[in-house]
Amino acid sequence: MNKAVFYHAGCPVCVSAEQQFAVALDPARYQVEVVHLGEQKNRVAEAEAAGVKSVPALVVGGAPFHINFGAALADLR
């Protein structure tokens, strides 16, 4: 099973993106983890290492996909 991580900050743009993208992945093919970086600041470095520059972002197969723009990752530190 492939792993996907959806990083967000809880803003309206992020919540909308989660409803549109993170839950739309086929659960038979993807294990999706949702990470709220506003609440889990200890995972900001992990997101950065995965190539995330802004949230919301979905990392699938090691590739970050930036969705719209809610907040820069630097603003979440």
C-alpha positions as CSV (number, residue, x, y, z in Angstrom):
1,M,0.0,0.0,0.0
2,N,1.3,3.5,-0.9
3,K,1.5,6.2,1.8
4,A,0.3,9.7,1.3
5,V,0.7,12.6,3.8
6,F,-1.6,15.6,3.7
7,Y,0.0,18.6,5.5
8,H,-2.1,21.5,6.4
9,A,-2.5,24.4,8.9
10,G,-6.2,24.3,9.6
11,C,-7.1,27.4,7.6
12,P,-10.2,27.4,5.4
13,V,-8.1,26.8,2.2
14,C,-6.5,23.8,3.9
15,V,-9.8,22.3,5.1
16,S,-11.3,22.6,1.7
17,A,-8.3,21.0,0.1
18,E,-8.5,18.1,2.6
19,Q,-12.1,17.5,1.8
20,Q,-11.4,17.6,-2.0
21,F,-8.1,15.7,-2.2
22,A,-7.0,13.8,0.8
23,V,-10.2,11.9,1.3
24,A,-10.6,11.3,-2.5
25,L,-7.6,9.0,-2.7
26,D,-8.6,5.3,-3.1
27,P,-8.2,3.8,0.4
28,A,-7.4,0.4,-1.2
29,R,-4.3,2.0,-2.8
30,Y,-3.3,4.7,-0.3
31,Q,-2.9,5.0,3.4
32,V,-3.5,8.7,4.0
33,E,-2.1,10.5,7.1
34,V,-3.4,14.0,7.8
35,V,-0.9,16.2,9.6
36,H,-2.1,19.6,11.1
37,L,1.1,21.5,11.3
38,G,-0.5,24.2,13.4
39,E,-1.0,21.6,16.1
40,Q,2.0,19.4,15.4
41,K,4.8,21.9,15.0
42,N,7.3,19.2,15.7
43,R,6.5,17.8,12.2
44,V,7.3,21.0,10.2
45,A,10.9,19.9,9.6
46,E,9.6,16.6,8.3
47,A,7.3,18.4,5.8
48,E,10.2,20.6,4.8
49,A,12.4,17.6,4.2
50,A,9.6,16.1,2.0
51,G,9.8,19.2,-0.2
52,V,6.7,21.0,1.1
53,K,7.0,24.8,0.7
54,S,3.5,25.8,1.6
55,V,0.3,24.2,2.8
56,P,-2.0,22.6,1.9
57,A,0.2,20.0,0.3
58,L,-0.1,16.4,-0.4
59,V,3.0,14.2,-0.5
60,V,2.5,11.0,-2.5
61,G,5.4,8.6,-3.4
62,G,7.9,11.1,-2.0
63,A,6.7,13.9,-4.4
64,P,5.0,17.0,-2.9
65,F,2.0,18.4,-4.6
66,H,1.1,22.0,-3.5
67,I,-2.6,22.8,-3.6
68,N,-3.6,26.4,-3.8
69,F,-1.9,28.5,-1.1
70,G,-2.9,28.7,2.6
71,A,0.3,29.5,4.4
72,A,4.1,29.3,3.8
73,L,5.8,26.6,5.7
74,A,8.1,29.2,7.3
75,D,5.1,30.9,8.8
76,L,4.3,27.7,10.8
77,R,7.6,27.6,12.7
